[in-house]
């Protein structure tokens, strides 16, 4: 448990076992690292993520795939038109965290459109 109330919870596992390490926060539970600066920037400007058509996405939106996507490390393919409900926006290269029939995934917003 954090002894300092202003330390954020881990965005990966949602535990409160984080600690500062140089310019990053580190989660002692899962080992996830993320930069301190990104949290401050997101808090100020808000996370802005646009879909393939340029529409703004928000947490909880329903989206559909605009392209077949192969699942890395598996023989599964997510088909075009697959509907994904209840997305969550995260910072990084893959901006959308969601649950699909193939499991929990991080997807790029450029392969999604708002439903």
Number of C-alpha atoms within 10 A of each C-alpha: 10 13 10 9 8 7 15 19 18 22 14 14 13 13 16 18 19 24 19 15 12 9 11 14 21 21 22 15 14 14 13 15 19 19 14 17 11 14 14 11 11 13 9 9 8 10 16 13 18 17 18 15 12 12 11 13 22 17 12 12 15 17 21 18 22 16 14 13 14 12 13 8 6 8 7 12 12 15 14 14 15 16 15 18 15 13 20 16 21 18 16 11 10 14 20 21 19 18 14 13 10 11 8 10 14 17 18 17 23 17 17 25 21 20 12
